[in-house]
Structures are given as structure tokens and as C-alpha cells.
Amino acid sequence: MTPLPRIAPPPCLAPGSPGPLQATGRPLRWGVVSTGAIATLVSEDLARLADAVLQAVSSRNHANAVAFQRRFGFATAYFDGDAGAGYDQLFADPEVDVVYVATPHGQHYGIARRALEAGKHVLCEKSLTINAREALELTELAADRGLFLMEAVWTRFLPIINRAWEILASGELGEVRWVQADLGFPAVYDPAARLWNPAAGGGALLDLGVYPLTWALGTLGFPQTVSATGLVNDDGVDAQNAMTLSYGSGAQAQLACSLQAASPRTATVACTGGWLRSNAPLHHPTELTVEPHLGEARVETFPTVGHGYVFELREVTRCIQAGLQQSPTMPWADTVDTMRLFDGVRAQLGVSYANDRAVPVTD
């Protein structure tokens, strides 16, 4: 049987390796761009790392920046009311080594580019950019400047997800033939909110799609063809979508995302010798149900460390300490290929953003 195209596990999960909270080298000084909900959760996990220094935070709002600084103990707070733009002041701060970008999707490219041009390593929330062109430009810039860059797909770094890949690659359940994964919740419609705002890169695909897709990529790799349908609202963003990924082997993956309906939020991998299922939510589950045709069914349970972001933060830290520009677990090629896949899906759905029409930035 041909081995599955596995996503590489992060070294912090290897037997005998330091735990995800333990120091692996010199401390890194972090700058955080944005003070929203995801920045709050990630900063709480960042504070748990022994070799992380909370150096600076930036916000468009003075009160938010100062409150965030005081809450987490950042050394410095920047905001747009300063002499210059708060983001650029943070990027110019010589005490900052690495920047975490937690703004809406539509701002990722511009902010990450400015950080890289300022000589900072970058961890940027998913999706890294709006489209593949922007993603490719950022990876080329990082390569040219000798800097680390990674899309923050935290699911790839979780021990439970890597355990699922391990079980499937072992052959215990036979050959993977079908993957089903869904992620949906009813989001209150607000045209100004990032989930619904085209200028922010709103829609179910860019906000939720990478999580069901991760289950397909971890078990079957990138597909030969993708067929997509969905509902696009009057604002031009997808409120719901469904994707069918087809492979040369005949295997298929059926993935769904919705901002309109509450879904089971689980992933099922059906194989020739049994099946495996995650509990909810599929992007950070705590249980795997394994049902081999020959043998006893079992449930494997995994505890959560912090909010679950410590594993990707540990990998970023390890890579920068080791002088790496990209993570083997979340390589640039996977990010660019994912954005190409999403570009194709958006073309089928009829979704386009202002970034798609932007003139590429040149040096």
C-alpha cells in the first residue's frame, strides 16, 4: 500500500523532546499586531512559553493598546495616534524579533509585507493572504530577506491531529477512500463585521475552510480536481460552501463550511479496513474514535495545553532559534497551494475581492 502523504509532525511532539512550554533556545521578543479576540488567546498562550518575551503590542486604538499592554505585561504599546502608524512603529522597534499578525484577512498581506521589509520574522493568522499571488509574493520576500514566515494553521501542530495521521499511516484501518469534514455556525449578519465584509476578506471559505481542508491534506494530500458550490450573499461573500476533492486513486473528500448553520463540526476518515472520527470541534478536538473492522473499537483522549496555540508557537520559536525560514509542518508550498485551491473555489462560486484586482507590489 502506498504510504499516505502525511503532514510532518512538529519536533516538539517527538519522544524525549522538550515539552511545548519549555525553552528550546534563546528568548524571542514578540510583537503582536491587533488586540482582538484571537490576539488575546494567542497572547495568553505566548505568555506560557519559557523563552517568549512579550515585547510590544500595536492597535489602531490608544485605549485598546494600553489595556492590552497592561493585561499581558508587554513592554511597549503602539497605536495610530502616535507620531506615525502604530504598526510601523512596532516594526521599527529594534527590541522586537518576531511579529504575530492577527488582523482581518484583507490586511494580512500589507501588514506582513511591511513587517518583513522591516526585517522581522512573521507568524500570520490564516488565511495568510487573500489569494495565491499575495501568498507567493510574501514567501519570495521572506526568502529574499532570510526571514521566517509561517501561516498560523494551529491545527497542524496539535498532538491529537498528528496522532490521527499516525494511525492512518500505520495501515491499521487500511487505505483511505473517503474523508468528510464540516465546520459551521450561525453568525449574526453584520455587513461591517469581518466575517461578512468583503474588504476584510469575509466569507466562510477563508475563515473556516482551512480546517476541514487540513483533514483532507493530512490524509490524502492535495487533490487532482476540486468541484465547489455555495451561497454567495448580496455583499459578494460566501455564506456557505461545499467542496468535493477528487484524487487519482479514486478517493474523495467532501468538505463543507457555513456561516448560516450549526454543523456537527467533526471529521470522518473512511478506510478499507475501518474508520476514524474526531469529536467536535474538528480543528481542535479532544477525542478520536477508532473503529477497525478487525479489532476492538477505542476512543483516544488528549488533554489541551493552554488554549492549544502553544504547539504552533513552540514551532515558530524553534525554527527561528535554529535559523530556519519555514516550518516543515507548515511549509510555504502548502500555504501557496492552499491559496491556489481556494482561488479556484472562489472562481467557481463567483467570489472576488479587491485584493484580486490589486497591482502586485514591486521593489
JOQUIRA-V439460 format. One line per field, one symbol per residue. ss: DSSP state (a for helix, b for strand, c for the rest). A space follows every 10 residues. Layout:
ss: ???
This chain:
ss: cccccccccc aaaccccccc cccccccbbb bbbcccaaaa aaaaaacccc cbbbbbbbbc caaaaaaaaa aacccbbbbc cccccaaaaa aacccccbbb bcccaaaaaa aaaaaaaccc bbbbbccccc caaaaaaaaa aaaaacccbb bbcaaaacaa aaaaaaaaac cccccbbbbb bbbbcccccc cccccccaaa cccaaaaaaa aaaaaaaaaa ccccbbbbbb bbcccccbbb bbbbbbcccc cbbbbbbbcc ccccccbbbb bccbbbbbcc ccccccbbbb bbcccccbbb bcccccccca aaaaaaaaaa accccccccc caaaaaaaaa aaaaaaaaac cccaaaaccc ccc
